Amino acid sequence: MNKTYRVLSIDAWRGRDGYTWNAWYDVGDIDADAIHWNARKLLKYFRDNGFLTQKSAGKCAIDDDQYNIVIIERSTRRPLFAIEYGVDN
């Protein structure tokens, strides 16, 4: 069986210093190899699998906080989804 990591949907509040995760929800799993994919491939996976809309192309970016790979809105830096890989890293 392949190792997987949880995919989280993020509910975040904006503050003076950026966004704070208010709540997060388990919305699926992704193969562990995904944490080594480049940003383009990772964002394509999230679009192709219904996490992001096709209209999100070019509007999202990747941020890695060394615990989660976070998909963020490029214009606001609002976190949308995360791959939680740091639980056993």
C-alpha positions as CSV (number, residue, x, y, z in Angstrom):
1,M,0.0,0.0,0.0
2,N,1.3,3.4,-0.9
3,K,1.9,6.0,1.8
4,T,-0.5,9.0,1.7
5,Y,-0.9,12.3,3.4
6,R,-4.1,14.1,4.3
7,V,-5.5,16.9,2.1
8,L,-7.0,19.7,4.2
9,S,-9.5,22.4,3.3
10,I,-8.6,25.5,5.3
11,D,-10.9,28.1,6.8
12,A,-8.7,31.1,7.6
13,W,-9.2,34.5,9.2
14,R,-7.3,37.5,8.0
15,G,-5.4,39.6,10.6
16,R,-2.8,42.3,10.5
17,D,0.0,39.9,10.1
18,G,-1.6,37.7,7.5
19,Y,-4.0,34.7,7.8
20,T,-4.5,32.4,10.8
21,W,-6.0,29.0,10.3
22,N,-9.3,29.0,12.1
23,A,-10.3,25.5,11.2
24,W,-9.3,22.8,8.7
25,Y,-11.2,19.8,7.4
26,D,-10.0,16.5,6.0
27,V,-11.1,16.3,2.4
28,G,-9.0,13.5,1.1
29,D,-5.6,11.9,0.7
30,I,-2.8,12.3,-1.7
31,D,0.1,10.0,-2.6
32,A,3.2,10.9,-0.5
33,D,5.3,11.4,-3.6
34,A,3.2,14.6,-4.3
35,I,5.3,16.6,-1.8
36,H,8.2,16.3,-4.2
37,W,6.2,17.5,-7.3
38,N,6.8,21.0,-8.7
39,A,4.2,23.7,-8.2
40,R,2.7,23.4,-11.7
41,K,2.1,19.6,-11.3
42,L,0.7,20.0,-7.8
43,L,-1.7,22.8,-8.8
44,K,-2.8,20.8,-11.9
45,Y,-3.5,17.8,-9.6
46,F,-5.7,20.0,-7.4
47,R,-7.6,21.3,-10.4
48,D,-8.0,17.9,-12.1
49,N,-9.3,16.4,-8.9
50,G,-11.9,19.1,-8.1
51,F,-10.2,20.8,-5.2
52,L,-9.6,23.9,-7.3
53,T,-11.7,25.1,-10.3
54,Q,-10.1,25.3,-13.7
55,K,-10.5,29.1,-13.5
56,S,-7.9,29.1,-10.7
57,A,-5.1,28.5,-13.1
58,G,-2.5,31.2,-12.6
59,K,-4.3,32.5,-9.5
60,C,-2.8,30.1,-6.9
61,A,0.7,29.5,-5.6
62,I,2.4,27.0,-3.3
63,D,3.8,27.8,0.2
64,D,5.7,25.2,2.2
65,D,5.8,25.9,6.0
66,Q,7.9,22.7,6.6
67,Y,4.8,21.0,8.0
68,N,2.2,21.6,5.3
69,I,2.4,22.3,1.6
70,V,-0.2,25.0,1.4
71,I,-2.1,26.1,-1.7
72,I,-2.7,29.8,-1.5
73,E,-4.5,32.5,-3.4
74,R,-1.7,34.4,-5.2
75,S,-3.3,37.9,-4.8
76,T,-4.2,37.7,-1.1
77,R,-2.0,34.8,0.2
78,R,-5.2,33.3,1.7
79,P,-4.6,29.6,2.4
80,L,-7.1,27.3,0.6
81,F,-5.8,23.7,0.9
82,A,-2.9,22.0,2.5
83,I,-1.1,18.7,2.3
84,E,-0.2,17.7,5.9
85,Y,3.1,16.0,5.5
86,G,4.9,17.0,8.7
87,V,3.1,14.6,11.1
88,D,5.8,12.0,10.7
89,N,8.5,14.0,8.8
